[in-house]
Amino acid sequence: MFVFSEPRKMALLLRFTISCVLLSCHWSWTNAELFTAISDVEPLLETHKRIIDDLDEYILKEEERLNVLKRHLNIYKREHEIAMEDIPNYLGNPINAFTLIKRLTSDLDHIEHSIEIGTDYIKNLTVNHADVKYPTLEDLAGAAQALTRLQETYYLEVSELAEGRLNGVNYSAPMSAGDCYELGKALYNEKDYTNALAWMKEAMRKYKEENQPYLFKEIDIMEYIGFAHYLLGDVKSALEWTKKMLSLDPKHVRARGNVPHYNKIISEDEEKLRRRRRGDTGNELEEETTQKPATLTPYAKERKVYEKLCRGEVDLPQEITKTLTCRYLTEAHPFLRLAAVKMEYMYRNPDIVVFYDVLSDQEIDHIKRMAKPRFKRATVHDPKTGELVPAHYRISKSGWLKDEESSIVARVSRRVAHFTGLSMTSAEELQVVNYGIGGHYEPHFDFARKQETAFGKANGNRIATVLFYMSNVAQGGATVFTELGLSVFPVRGAAVYWLNLHPSGEGDLATRHAACPVLTGSKWVCNKWIHQGGQELIHPCNLEYQPESMRRKIPRPIPKSSR
C-alpha cells in the first residue's frame, strides 16, 4: 500500500483528470468530431470545472504551506539577527534557548514534512555535514523541563514567561502559539500534565489572538487540554473540553469515544459520594473525616528552603550578621604580604568566605577556551559504586584541566594554595562548569559520607572546596547553603571557600549546598576540590568531632516575609 503526501495526492489527481480529458478528446477525434455537436462538448465543461476546483484547492493548500514556510523563515532571520548582536546574553535567556532548540527540532520537522521537492537537498546540504549540529528531541524535552523548573523555583507566571518577561523584565520577544503548543506537548510527553495544561491553555489564548496558519488546529490544543485534565483527575473539566471539541468536529472519533467514558466515571464518583454521605460504606466516612493532614517529608522541607534561598527571601539572623567582617588577607602565605587578597566572611562557624578579584578576565577567557572542547554532561558520584554518572538533578556540562597543561591553570592552583593555606598535593584537577538552560545542582555535600565510596580513596576525603565564579549572572544562579540559610550570588572573578570536614575528619553536615537554577544569563564556574592528603602538618586533625567553640546550634534563618 502506497501512502502519498497531500501535495503528491493533488498532483496525481490533477494528472489523472488531465489524462481523462486528453483520452476523451482522442476518442472523439477518432470516432467523431466533438466540434460538430455542441452537445458533445458540453460534458467537457463539467470536466473543466472539476479541474478548476481541483487546482483551486491545490493552490490554496500550496499558498497556505508557503505562507507557513515564509513565516518560519522570517522568524529564523529576525531571531538570528538579534542573537548575533549579543550571543551570550541571547543564549543566556532560557526562553530564547528553548525557542532556538524548538526551531531546530519540532519546527524543522514540520518544515521538512511541508516540503516535498527540495527536502533531500536541504538534508544533504546541512544534516549530513559533520560541522553542523542539530538538537534532539531529548534537548527539546530538557529545555521544556528547564522552563518549568525556573517557573516553579522563582514563582514565574506562565503568561509572563509566554510574553518574554522574567520577573517583570522583558528579555525576549513573546512566544507564539506554536512555541507554547510545542512546549506543552514536550511536557505532556514527559508526563508533567500540570505544566503541560498551563502551557496548552496559553497556546489556546495566543492561537485565537494571532489568527495565523499553523500545522495544528484549535481542536488539537483542546484535545491536549481535555486529556491533561483527565490525567490529573479532573474528569468534569475533561468532559467539558471534549464537548467543545465535538462542537467543532461532531465526527471526531476520540472525542466521541471519550464522552461516554467520562460520563461513566462521573456517575460512579457521584454514586460513591452519595453512599459515603448516607453512611452505606461502614467506617469509610469516619475514616475520611479523621484522616491526618499530610506532613512534609524532609526532602520537601529542604526543597522549600532551597527555593526561598534561590529567590533571596531569607536573611541571616542578627547574631550571625554582627560577626561578619571584610578585610585583606595577608597571613595565609608569605606571598600575600605583597599581594593581599580581599576577603569577606559570609558566615562564621562554619566559615564561608568569599575572596574577590582572584581570577582576571584574561585567565577566565583562557580557562573557558581550554575547557570548551572537553565539555561533557556533568556527572555525580554514585554513592554505592563511586562511579561517575549523569543525574537529572545536575544540569550542566564540565571539563577538567591539569596544571601541567597550562601555566595559567598552574597559576590558579598556586593562588588557591596561597589564600587557603592548604597544600595542593592531593587536590583534584580544575573542573570547569557551564550551566545549561535553567542549569542547577540540587542540595548535596562535596564530601563522601561514611556509607559512600570516598572521592579518591588514597588521598582521603575532600577537606575543602574553592568555587570560582567566571561570570556574573543577571538573575538566579546563587550558591545556597540550605542548613545555614545563606545565599551567595555569583561575582565574576571571585571565589567562595569553605571546609567540608570537621577537624576530626568527620563531614560537616552544615555545608550542604546547592546551585540554584540560572534564570537569566550564562553561569560559568570552576572548582578546586582539596583532599586530606598532604594537610597533616598544615591542618592537623584532632580526636574531637567538633571543637568546643564550634559546638552550638545553628541559628534559624529569618524569612523576609516574617519580619
Secondary structure, 3 states (H helix, E strand, C coil): CCCCCHHHHHHHHHHHHHHHHHHHHHHHHHHCCHHHCHHHHHHHHHHHHHHHHHHHHHHHHHHHHHHHHHHHHHHHHHHHHHHHHCHHHHHHCHHHHHHHHHHCCHHHHHHHHHCCCCHHHHHHHCCCCCCCCCCCHHHHHHHHHHHHHHHHHCCCCHHHHHCCEECCEECCCCCCHHHHHHHHHHHHHCCCHHHHHHHHHHHHHHHHHHCCCCCCCHHHHHHHHHHHHHHCCCHHHHHHHHHHHHHHCCCCHHHHHHHHHHHHHHHHHHHHHHHHHHCCCCCHHHHHHCCCCCCCCHHHHHHHHHHHHHCCCEECCHHHHCCCCEEEECCCCHHHHCCCEEEEEEECCCCEEEEECCCCHHHHHHHHHHHHHHCEECEEECCCCCCEEECCCECEEEEEECHHHCHHHHHHHHHHHHHHCCCCCCCCCEEEEEECCCCCEEEECCCCCCCCCCCCHHHCCEEEEEEEECCCCCEECCEEECCCCEEECCCCCCEEEEECECCCCCECHHHCEEECCEEECCCEEEEEEEECCCCCCCCCCCCCCCCHHHCCCCCCCEEHHHC
